[in-house]
Amino acid sequence: MLGLVIFLFSFTSKRNEQRKIAKIAVVFVGENNIFLKEEAVNKLLIENLGNPLAIGKDKLDLNKLERKLDSNAMIDESDVFVSVDGVLKAVVKQKTPVARVINGSGSFYVDYKGGKMPLSDNFTARVPLVSGDINTKDKEKFTQLFRVIYEDEFLKKNIIAIQIMPNASLKMFNRNFDYQIDFGSMMNFETKFKNYKAFFQKAVLDSTLYKYKKIDLRFTKQVVCTK
């Protein structure tokens, strides 16, 4: 009986490995599933498989397929596996853009982890437009700044553009008002944002925001306004 069970198990496993792929299924997870379409992921898989429906499960290199998907500039991470019914499934998480940079090198997104992400033909992300060059040594600091804006509902709605000046100081621009925000350096940027939010909530009540041409946040203990 034991021998028969072992034989049947081995036979079934062998038959299962030799089964052809029934179909390909792409599943997107996470919130940002708008930059890359299912057809593009299918194309990446087919380019590395040939005709996937003619390949046995035992011939698949799933790790290679995952590496190929992960090398795509729009994909954050992926998981490729074959289900018991022979479906090749690719679970894909797309990158999250937090800023769009325009400089002499062209235009691209900065994703949540600080990497470069190309623009998409399918969707334009509503993130701050950054002009100027990001110094390599300041890359991580800029990524932290962009993440703070992205994760804060008020800042995400209000800060539409950031200009990096030659001296590395920052100027920011608001969506609904004409004033310029003189942000200064990135030092203590979280405190500066708190000061700006507190000032905005008070000033918007009496409509004085329309009178200002510049909001100076360079000093961490005060907000200086110029009419």
N, C-alpha and C positions, 0 to 999 in steps of 0.2 A: 504493500500500500504506500509506504513511504517513497519507494522508488518511482511508483506511478505518479505520485503527487509532484515529485521533483521533475520528472519527465514532462508532465503537462505544463508545469510552471515555466520550464525552459522553452518548451515549444511555443507557448502563448507569448512569452517575452520576445522570442525571435520573430514571430509573426507580427507582433506589434511594432517592432523596430523597423521591419521591412515595409510597413504600410506607407502608402503615398500620402503626401500632404493633401488634405481635403480642400482647404482654402486658407486665405490670409485674412486676419482680423486685426485692425489697428484700433487701440483704445487710448484716448487722451485723458490724462488725469491732471488735477490742479485747476487753477482759475484762468490761466492764460492759454487758451486753446484756439487762438485766432490768427496766429502768424503762419502756421504750417498746416496744410491740408492733408487729409488722409491719403490722397493720391500721391503726394510727394514722398510720404513714408513708404507706401507700396512700391514706388519706383526705386527707392534706395534698396529695399529688400530684394526686388527682382533683379536689379543690376548685379547683385552678389550671389543670386541663386540660379539665374537662368530661368528655366520654366519650373517654378516651385511645385506645381502640381504633378510633376514627373519625378520628383525626388523622394526617396525613402527617408523616414525619420532618422535612421541610423547614419545617413550621409550628411546631416545638418551639423554645422559648426555654430552653435547658438552664441558662443562667446564672441566669435568673429562678427556675427550680425549685430550684436549689441555694440561692439566697438565702432562699427560702421555708422550706426545710428547716432551714437554719442559724439562722433566726429562732426556731425552736422551743426553748423553755427547757430541754428534755431533751437536745438534740443539740449535740455539740461541733463536728463538722464533717461535711460530706457531699460526695459526688462523684456527679453524675448524668450518664449518657451512654446512647447507643443502640448496641447491639451490631449486628454485621453481619446477624444473623438477625432484626432488628427488635424486640428485647426492650429496653424502657426499664428500665435498671438504676439503682438508687439505693443507693450504698454509704454506710452511715451509721455514724459513731462516736458513741456516747452519752457524756454527761458522767460524770465520776467524782466522787461526793460524798466529802468528807473530814471533814465535821462537820455536825451538825444544830443549828440555832439556834432557841431559843424565847425570844421577848421580847414586848414590847407590840405589835409589828407582825405577830405571828403566828408561824408555824413554817415553816422552809425549810432546804434544804441549802446549804452552801458547797461549790462544786466545786473541783477540783484547781487551777484557774487563778484562784480567788478570786471567781468570779461566783456569783450567786444561782441556785439550782436548786429548782424546786417539789418537794413530796413526790409520790410516785407511788402510784397505787392498786394497782399490780402487785407492788411489793416495798418493804420497809423496809430501808434500809442500816444495817449494824452499824457505826456511827461514833459518836464522842463526842457526848453531848448537851450543848450549850452554852447556859447561861442568862445573860441580861444583854445589854447593848447593846455592839456592836462599833463603836468610834469610827472615823469615816471615815479619819482620819490614821493609824490603826493597822491598817487593813484588810490591807495587804500583810504586816505582821509576823504577824498572826494566821493568815493563809493559810500562811505559812512554818511556823508552829508546828503547824498542823493537818496539813500535809504530812509533817513529821517523824514525828508520831505514826502517820499512815497507812502510811508506808513502813517503820516499825520493827515487826517481828513481836511483840516483847515489849510495847511500848507500845500497839500496836493491840489486843492481847488484854486488857490490864490497865486502861488509862485509859478509863473509861466516861462520865465527866461532867466538865465544866469550868464553874466559876462565876466570872463576871466581877464583881468587887466595884466599888462606887462610886468607889474610889480607883484603879481599873484594875489592882489586883493580882488574882492568880488563885488559886482553890482547886480542887483536883482530887480525884477520887474513884476508888478502885480497885475492880475487879470482885469480888474474892474476900475482901477484908478491910475491916474497919469504920473504919479510920483515915482521917483527912482529910489531904490533902497541901497544905501551905501553900507555894505555888509562888512567891509574890511577883510582881514585875513580869516582863515578858517579856525583860528584859535578860539576856544570857548563857543563854538557855533551853536551848541544846544541851548546855552544860556541866552544867546542873542535871539534865537527863535522864540524862546519863552518871553523875552522882553517885547518882541515885536507882536506876539499874539495878545499879550496883556494890553499893550498900547492900542492895538487895532480894536479890540473889543470895547474899549472906553471911547475912542475917538469916533467910531462909527455911529455911536448913539447920538452925538450932537452934530453930525455931518461935517466935522472939521477936516476930514480926510481929503475932501475935494479942494481944500485951500493949499495943500502942501505940494511942493515940487520935489523935495528930497526928505527921506527918512534916514537918519544916521544911526546905525547900530554898532559902530566901532567900539563904543564904550560899554562895557558889560553891565554897568550899574545905572545907565540912563539911556533914554532915547531922545535924540536931538532932531527937531523938525525945522525945515526951512520953507518959508512961504514963497 
